[in-house]
Amino acid sequence: MTSPTDTLFRPFKIGSLELANRIVMAPMTRSFAAEGIPGEAQAAYYRRRAAGGVGLILSEGTVIDRPASRNHPGIPFFHGDQALAGWQGVIDAVHAAGGRMGPQIWHTGAVKSFMTEWVPDAPVESPSGYDAPDVARGETMSEEAIADTVAAFASAAADAKRLGFDTVELHGAHGYLIDQFFWSSTNLREDRYGGATIGERARLAGEVIAAVRTAVGPDYPIIIRLSQWKQQDYKARLAETPELMESWLRPLVEAGADVLHCSQRRFWEPEFPEIDGEHGLNFAGWAKKLTGAATISVGSVGLSGDFMAAFGGEASTSVGLEQLITRMEKDEFDLIAVGRALISDPEWALHIREGDASRLKGFTAAALGELV
């Protein structure tokens, strides 16, 4: 007997990565890594999600070896012997529970944390010394700094593979460093890393992806997380048309990205409703259509409110998955990332598989205060 949710539990394979189902744990900043070192608490946290039936776990953002690459003291490093030893414990625990996992590697750029007033002890860096449109912060990156950043991403990815992680994700969304290069409002450069078009401003991301591909080899899957919206401006759009979106995304796939992780605040919203209507393709659907790459969709899955509202103290109740099932049955996108529902309930995927809606939990902002 089949269930409406069976479409979520089809296996998926890309390169060397084989997943038991289509459910991804979204990367979510938790900021509990003392001195930047993940430990037993993080290993247990991720192990519980693997045991709870998640197909692929993507870690919280974990930063590369650059000065001021993080904006909160609890964000973990993905460099240095101690931090990498901690991550070894995490991936070993996840594998022991039958899971698959990739680290999300990251540079926060000039973005301030909205969780703390802490600032790093080195100047922050960004494409043009801006955090947001007309908001100056930090230093403009030199070409030498850019080259070192590209190398740091590649080194982190190589370490991920060496430690036994199954894939790696690059954070290129939400107004952080890579995304600041995409965004015309924060990339005012006149050299080869700037330009009037999104395709020109995607050069840095393409170089990072190509360097990571060289570091990890041909079959190791590379994911890049992308967004139109920014935490600095929820209404920002990098690509107003499918043609512009293709000019942005296709070079990233050609550089070596296997999977585009397309972040929306609400996954059910159409990307270009003026073209295909109010029930049209979402961001991940258009990205797949335009590039042929595999895609992950994400955004308020199974919950009534969006993620950013949670930081304002707003709670969300559990809601049905009918729209998600319909879109996945049409193969609009390949995988679906689940965030806050998995913070509150490590066994969310098992409850969905068993059809036990009575055990699904809502989400409260208080859940952000501990690793359950």
N, C-alpha and C positions, 0 to 999 in steps of 0.2 A: 504493500500500500504506500503510495507516494504522499508527500506532504507539500504544501505550498512553499515551504522553506527549503526543500531539497536542492533548489538551484544554488543556494548559498554553500552547499556542502559537496559540490562537484570538485574533483581535484583540479589542480592547475600546475603547469610546468613552464618554465622559461629558463633557458640555459641550463645551468647546473642546479637550479632551484626547483624542488618538487614540493608542492603544498597539498595537504589533505583536503583543504576547503578554501573558500574565497574570502574568508574573514581575516582582516588585518587589524592588529592593535595599532592605533594611530600613535605617532610620537607625541608625547605630552610632557612639557617641562614640569619636573617635580621638585627640583632644587633641594634635595636631601643628601647630596654627596658632600660630606664634610671634607674640607680641603681639596675638593675636586676628585675625591677617590671613591668609586663605588665599592660597596662592601656586601656583607651578608644580607642586609635589609633589601638592597636592590636585587640581589640574586633570588631571594625568596619571593619578592614582588613579581618579577618576571616569570619565575618558575610556576607560580600559581596560575598565571594567564595561559601558559603552555599546557598545564594539566587541565585547565578549564576549556580546552578545545579550540583555542585561537589558531588559525592556520599559519599566520606569519606575525611575529612581533617586531615592531620597529621601536627602537629605544627612544627614550627622551633625548632631546638635543644634547650632544656631547661635543666639546669644542676642539678645534685643531690647534696646533702648536704655533700660535701667533700672539704677540702682546695684545692684551685687551680683547681677546676673542670671545670673552663671555661678559655678561652684564649683571650677573648675580653670583655671589660666592658659593652657592650650593650647586651650581651647574657642574657636571662632571667633565673632566678632561678625557680626550682620547689620544693622549700622548704621555710619555714618561713611564718609567718602569712600574711605579706603584699603581697608577691608574689602569694601565694595561693589565696588570696582574688582577686587579679587581674585575675588569671586564672579562678576563679569562674565567673567573669564577661564575660570572653571570651566564656566559654562553654554555659552560659545562652544565650548569643547573637546568637551563632551558632544554638542552639536548637530552639530559637524563629524564625529563618529563615528556619527551617525544615531540618537542616543539622545534620551530625554525625561527631564526632571528637575524636581524641586521641592525647595526647602529646607525643612527642619524648623525652625520657629522656636519659641523656647523661653525659659523662665525657670525656673531651678532652685529658686526659693523658698528654704526653710530647709534643704534637704538638703545634708549634707556629702558631699564626694567620698570614695569609698573607695579612690581611687588616689593621693591626695596630702593632706598636712596644710595645704596652702595655703588661706588664707582671703582673701576680697576686702577691699578697704580701705574699704568702707562696710558698715553693719549689714545683715545679711540680713533679708528680709521674708517674711511668710507671713500666712495669714488671721488667726491668733490667737497668733502667737509660739511655735509648736510645730513641731518637725521630725517627731515621731512621737508616739504616745499617751504623755502624761505626760512628754515630753522637751522642755523649754523651750529655744528657740533663736531669737534675733533679735527683731525688732519686729513687733507687730501692725500690719497695713496700715490706714492711714486711708482714708476714702472718696476723698480727693484722690489718694492713691497708687494706689488701684484704678483711678480714671479715667485717670491717666497711664499705667498699665500697659495698659489696654485700647487707648489711643491708640497706644502703642508697638508693640503687636501689629499694629494696622492699618497703621501706617507701614511696618513691615517687609514686610508682605504686598504693599503697593503697590509697594515697591522691587523685590520679587521679580518682579512682573509687568512692571515697567518694564525690568528687566534682561533679560527674555526667558525666565524660567523658565516651565515649562508648567503648573505647579500649585503649591500651597503646603500644607504640613502644619503643624498646630498640635500641640505636644506637651502632651497633657492626661492623661498616664499616669504610672505608676511612682513615684508619691509626690512629684512635682515641683509647682510652684506651682498650676497649674490643678487638678491632682488633689487638692492639699491642701484646696482649697475643696470638692470633692466629698465628702471623707472626714470623717465625723462626729467622728472621733478627733482631727483637727487643725483642724477648723473649729468653733469654739465661739462664733462671733459671734452677737449678738442683733439685728443690724440686717438689712437686706434681703439681705445676702450670706450669711447663715447660715440656720438653720432646722432643724426636726426631720426633714424629709424630704429625700431625695436630689434631688427635683425643685426644692426651694427652694435647696439648696446648689449647684445647677447654674447659678444666675443669672449668676455671673461668666463662666463658659464661654460661655453664650448671648450675653452682651454682647460678648465678644471675637469670636465668630463673626459676629455681626451687623455689628460695626464693620469686620471684614475683608471681609465681603460688600459693604458700601458702598464700601470702598476699591478692590476689584478688579473690580466689576461683576457682571452676572448670569450670564455663561457660564463664568467662570474657576473651575475646580474647587477646592473647599476640602476638605481632608482633616483629620480630627482623630484623633490616636492616643489610645486609651483602654485602661485595664486595670482588672481587679478587684484583682490583686495589687499590692503596693507593695514597693520595695526595703527599706523599713523593716519590712515584715511580709508574707512570701510567702503567708500564708494569708488575708490580708485580702479581704473581699468587700463591695463597695458595694451590690450587688443580690442578695439571696438568693432572689428569685423572678422569673419573667418579668414579672409586673406591676410590680415595683419597677424592673426593668431598663428597661421601656418608659417609666416616669415619668422616668427619668434620661436616656435617649437621644433620645426623641421631641422634646423641646424643642430639642435641639442641631440636629437635622435641620430643624425648623421655623425655627430662627434662620438657617439657610443652609448647614449642612454637607452636602456631597454624598456623602462617603465616610467611613465609620467604620472606622478601622484598629484592630482588636481584638486586643490583645496578650495572648497566653497564654505560659506557659513551655513548654508542649507542645501543639501545635495539635490533636492527635488526642484530647485529653481532653474529654469531654462537659461542657457547662456546667451542665445540670440533669439528671443521670442518674436522679434520682428520678422524672422526668416521662417521658423518652424512652429511658432505658436506657443501658448502658455504651457503646453506639455512637451515642448521640444527637448532636444538633447541638452544635457547639462555640460559643464566644463569638461569633464572627463570624456563624455560622449563625443564632443566636438574634437577634442585632442586626438582621440582614437581614429575618428573619421579622417582627419586632416593629415595625420602622420603614419597611420598603420601600426603605431606602437601600442603595446599593452598599457592599460591605464588603471589607476586606482581612483575611485571617487570617495569623498569624505564630506561630512558636514551635518551634524545634529542627527546622526542615525539613531533611531529608536527613542528619541527624546523630544520634548516639546519646545525647548528653547535652545539658542545657539551657545557656542563655547565661550565667546568673549563676554557674554552677559553673566556667565558664572563668576567672573572676577569682580563683578559688581554686586555679588551676593545673591543673584537670582537662582532659584531652584528650577528643575525640570522634571516633569512627570514622564513615565514610560508611555510610549505610543506605538501603534502598530507599524508593521513593515511592508504594508501592501504596495506602496509606491516603489520601494526598493526592489521587491520581488518582481514586479512588472518590468522594471528597467533591466534587471539582470537577466530575466528570461529572454529579453530581446538582445542580449549581449551588447548593450549600449556601452558598458565598460566591463572590465574583467574582474576586478577585486573591489571590495568595499572596506574602508577603514572605519573603525569604531573607536571613539575616544572616551568621553565621560562615562558612558554606560559600563565600560570595562574598568574605570577607576573605582566605581561603586561596587561592582560585582565581578570578581575574577571568573565566575562560571557562567557569564552571560551567554557565551556561545553554546554551552551545553544545554542551558534552558531553552534556547531557540531550537536547537536540534531535537529536543524532547517535546517541543510544543507546549511547554509548561509556562504559560504567560503569567500565572499567578506568582511565580517566583522572581519575575523581572522587577528590578528596583528602579526608582527614579534617581535623581541626582541632586545633591545639595552642595553648596560651595564649601561646607565644612569638610567634605571628602578630600578637598585639596590639601588639608592640613596634616595628612598622615599617609603612609604607605600601607594599604590594606592587602 
